[in-house]
Amino acid sequence: MQPIQFFELASKQAEWLAVRQSVVAGNIANVNTPGYRAKDVTPFQTVLENTGIQMATTHPTHFAEAALSGDVTDVKSDENGEVGVQVSGNSVGLAEELMKEGQVKREFELNAGLVKSFHRMMLMTVRR
């Protein structure tokens, strides 16, 4: 029997979400700071790849492998000027940061809901 790595994966994602929440909150807090450069973390897929956790599959096409990293980097200005740099030299876009904040909240709620459901399922199998 192979070990269940779901809780380890959920824990890694929760850690990554906490780091991203902190970075996004820092960006929002510095929205009016002259010269401040917006920051973001690398996608969770990169972090997952670097941890070496392998998802079990029954068919090779069920999961596409991806990698994640928790490194904080400056956000690059978009070619179309969507993020852009303000007159003060600040590169934080409040609307984009608030959308990231909502995304982090939804991902955390999904993570917590999945862990709760999986835990409940495990308890049901142990009781029988």
C-alpha positions in Angstrom: 0.0 0.0 0.0 1.4 3.4 -1.0 1.3 6.3 1.6 -1.4 8.9 1.1 0.4 12.2 0.2 -2.7 14.3 -0.1 -2.2 16.0 3.3 1.4 16.7 2.5 0.4 18.3 -0.8 -2.4 20.3 0.9 0.1 21.5 3.5 2.6 22.7 0.9 -0.1 24.6 -0.9 -1.3 26.2 2.3 2.3 27.3 3.0 2.6 28.7 -0.5 -0.8 30.5 -0.2 0.4 32.1 3.1 3.5 33.4 1.4 1.5 34.8 -1.5 -1.0 36.4 0.8 1.8 38.2 2.6 3.4 39.4 -0.6 0.1 40.6 -2.0 -0.7 42.4 1.3 2.7 44.1 1.1 2.0 45.3 -2.4 -1.4 46.7 -1.3 0.2 48.4 1.7 2.8 50.1 -0.5 0.4 51.1 -3.3 1.3 54.8 -2.6 5.0 54.4 -1.9 7.1 56.2 -4.5 9.5 53.8 -6.4 8.0 50.6 -4.9 8.2 47.6 -7.2 5.3 45.1 -7.1 6.3 41.6 -6.1 4.7 38.2 -6.6 5.7 34.6 -5.9 6.4 32.0 -8.5 3.4 29.7 -9.4 2.6 26.8 -7.1 3.2 24.3 -9.9 6.9 25.2 -9.9 7.0 24.7 -6.1 5.3 21.3 -6.5 7.8 20.2 -9.1 10.7 21.2 -6.8 9.4 19.2 -3.8 9.5 16.0 -5.7 5.9 15.0 -4.7 4.5 12.8 -7.5 0.8 12.6 -8.1 -0.5 9.0 -8.6 -2.2 8.5 -11.9 -4.1 5.7 -13.5 -3.5 7.0 -17.0 -0.5 9.1 -18.2 -2.7 11.9 -19.5 -4.6 12.5 -16.3 -2.1 14.9 -14.7 0.3 17.2 -16.5 3.5 17.6 -14.5 4.3 21.1 -13.5 6.6 22.8 -11.0 6.2 25.6 -8.4 8.5 27.8 -6.4 7.9 30.1 -3.4 10.5 32.6 -4.5 9.4 36.3 -4.4 10.2 38.2 -7.5 9.5 41.7 -8.9 6.5 41.8 -11.3 7.6 42.7 -14.7 5.7 45.5 -16.5 3.5 44.1 -19.2 4.3 44.9 -22.9 0.8 46.4 -23.3 1.3 48.6 -20.3 -1.5 47.0 -18.3 0.5 47.0 -15.0 2.8 49.8 -16.0 4.8 52.2 -13.8 3.1 55.2 -12.3 4.5 58.7 -12.4 5.8 58.1 -8.8 7.8 55.1 -10.1 5.4 52.7 -8.3 4.5 49.6 -10.2 1.6 48.4 -8.0 -1.8 48.1 -9.7 -4.4 48.1 -7.0 -7.1 46.3 -9.1 -4.6 43.5 -10.0 -3.6 43.1 -6.4 -7.2 42.9 -5.2 -7.9 40.3 -7.8 -4.9 38.3 -6.6 -6.2 38.7 -3.0 -9.5 37.2 -4.1 -7.8 34.3 -5.9 -5.7 33.5 -2.8 -8.9 33.5 -0.7 -10.7 31.1 -3.1 -7.7 28.8 -3.4 -7.3 28.6 0.4 -11.1 27.9 0.9 -10.8 25.1 -1.8 -7.7 23.7 -0.1 -9.4 23.7 3.4 -12.6 22.2 2.0 -10.8 19.4 0.3 -8.7 18.6 3.4 -11.9 18.5 5.5 -13.7 16.2 3.1 -10.7 13.9 2.7 -10.3 13.7 6.5 -14.0 12.9 6.9 -13.7 10.2 4.3 -10.7 8.7 6.1 -12.6 8.7 9.4 -15.5 6.9 7.8 -13.3 4.2 6.4 -11.6 3.7 9.8 -15.0 3.4 11.6 -16.1 0.4 9.5 
